[in-house]
Amino acid sequence: MRGQLALSVSEVENKLGITVYATKTDGIGGVIRRKVEDFVVEEILIDGKRASVNPLERPSRLGRYLVCVLVKRNWDTILAVKTIAQQLRIASERISYAGIKDKKALTAQHVGLYGIRPEEVSRVKIRGVNVFPVRYADEKVSTKLLFGNQFTVTVRSIHREENKVERLVDATTGKLLALGGAPNFFGHQRFGTVRPITHLVGRAIVEGNLERAAFLFLACSGEYEHPKAKDVRERLWETRDFKEALSSFPWHFRYERLMLRRLAAFPKDFLGAFRELPLKLRELFVQAYQSFLFNRFLSERLGRGIGLNEVHVGDYVVALDEHGLPVRDGDIANVKTLSKLGKAVKEGKACVAVPLVGFKQWASKGLQGEIEQKILEEEGAKLQNFKSLALPEIIATGGLRAVLTPLIDFVAETPFEDDLNSSCSALRLRFVLRRGSYATIPLREFMKPQNPVEAGF
């Protein structure tokens, strides 16, 4: 591994497959999410419409879908949608959305309510959740309409002088812009920072071991969990007593209790227990394992000093559409096409991509392909296992993911005194990332956190 990438990475990040930094600058340190308003996410659609935390638009015509802006504080997207559906007395499937937003944040996103009128939305009364009707549409809200998200993040408790903070931020910004953006790792919340087990559950599902997957989800405790939570999980791991666990698991463990109710009645029905969970959550488990493998592929590429904005023989290259978003399919660079594809990447018309493992996705070739084969062998992961999943309703075809995420409209405001801690500095960063990219990834390049959990990741 080259020295410029060999900065110390936390144990938590190593477990998520994120083992390197792209920049060698010192971190500013600090903490995010001291207040909900310190981490603001506002969704942007490909037509330029932004979901503001203070929406002003109002519906002016009829359509199949009532498009609303969902503004939430400290709420999981899937659970918020389910709760809204319950209050509207409709099936959750009648509410569509483009992406899952951070839980520990103030977020605004578009949702589409099929066959619902604005006056019905006024019945929704949920603490920390607001639904604002903004317009009608004939097309449901989905990922294909999503461009990305604008993030406004305040970093607090920085134990450096303000002028030093500014110099470090400028230096890191320069390095990232020269690189073409930040490495497009899947971020910490994809796996769970406090209890990073989502990808482990996914691995067990891919391996066909639903019993192990269930116990990992229900009973594997996290180092940073509340002691009460750790106690009840560890007790279940020891006793395998689902009825006892159901009586002792806290009420806010909503998803765990859904599974436990099934297992308390049918102790061997692990398939039925998983099917008590929302489909999107079931899919997230396998997607998290695919994400973990991608992170390992990308870390190894970075660690070997292989450029992320340079095309090598065997690399996948995908074109960017009119919105600057990667298209679905890509070409593998060979000796004849290397120059042409490299030129497209340099001109910002295409980008290098790495596979998300699945039964329809071929591995890269060349050096990148060797990296992928080595890691898959270490994991014992076989492509055919992604086709015959123990949860057959989950489709794990795989795909391609860009290795870089550009920092769009990046602004670092002048550092200021932290109003929550006058002995420290604070810094506000604002930037846009394309869909599927995580704000914590560029943030880690600026902060270089020794402990992402304590840093609010």
RAMO-V582096 format. One record per backbone hydrogen bond with DSSP energy under -1.0 kcal/mol. CO is the residue of the C=O (numbers start at 0). NH is the residue of the N-H. If there is no record, write none. Layout:
<<CO,NH> <CO,NH>>
//
This chain:
<<1,4> <2,5> <9,13> <10,14> <12,17> <13,16> <30,155> <34,37> <35,38> <37,153> <38,105> <39,151> <40,107> <41,149> <42,50> <43,146> <43,147> <44,47> <48,44> <49,51> <63,114> <64,136> <65,112> <66,133> <66,134> <67,110> <68,131> <69,108> <70,129> <71,106> <75,79> <76,80> <77,81> <78,82> <79,83> <80,84> <81,85> <82,86> <83,87> <84,89> <90,93> <91,94> <93,113> <95,111> <102,104> <104,73> <105,40> <106,71> <107,42> <108,69> <110,67> <111,95> <112,65> <116,119> <116,120> <119,122> <120,123> <125,128> <127,72> <129,70> <131,68> <134,66> <136,64> <141,144> <142,145> <144,45> <146,434> <147,43> <148,432> <149,41> <150,430> <151,39> <152,428> <154,426> <155,30> <157,159> <157,424> <160,164> <161,165> <162,166> <163,167> <164,168> <165,169> <166,170> <167,171> <168,172> <169,173> <170,174> <171,175> <172,176> <173,177> <174,178> <175,179> <175,180> <181,404> <182,184> <186,189> <187,190> <187,191> <190,197> <193,223> <194,196> <196,200> <197,201> <198,202> <199,203> <200,204> <201,205> <202,206> <203,208> <204,207> <204,389> <208,212> <209,213> <210,214> <211,215> <212,216> <213,217> <214,218> <215,219> <221,224> <225,229> <226,230> <227,231> <228,232> <229,233> <230,234> <231,235> <232,236> <233,237> <234,238> <235,239> <240,244> <241,245> <242,246> <243,247> <244,248> <249,252> <251,253> <252,256> <253,257> <254,258> <255,259> <256,260> <257,261> <258,262> <259,263> <260,264> <261,265> <265,268> <267,269> <268,272> <269,273> <270,274> <272,275> <273,276> <277,281> <278,282> <279,283> <280,284> <282,286> <283,287> <284,288> <285,289> <286,290> <287,291> <288,292> <289,293> <290,294> <291,295> <292,296> <293,297> <294,298> <295,299> <296,300> <297,301> <298,302> <299,303> <300,305> <301,304> <302,1> <311,314> <313,364> <314,332> <315,352> <316,330> <317,350> <318,326> <320,323> <324,320> <330,316> <332,313> <333,337> <336,340> <337,341> <338,342> <339,343> <340,344> <341,345> <342,346> <343,348> <343,349> <344,347> <348,319> <350,317> <351,402> <353,400> <355,398> <357,360> <364,368> <365,369> <366,370> <367,371> <368,372> <369,373> <370,374> <371,375> <372,376> <373,377> <374,378> <375,379> <375,380> <381,384> <382,385> <383,386> <383,387> <390,393> <395,358> <396,359> <398,355> <400,353> <402,183> <404,181> <407,431> <410,429> <415,425> <420,423> <423,417> <424,157> <425,415> <426,154> <427,412> <428,152> <429,410> <430,150> <431,407> <432,148> <433,436> <437,440> <438,442> <439,443> <440,444> <441,445> <442,446> <443,447> <445,27> <446,28> <450,454> <451,456> <452,455> <454,31>>
//
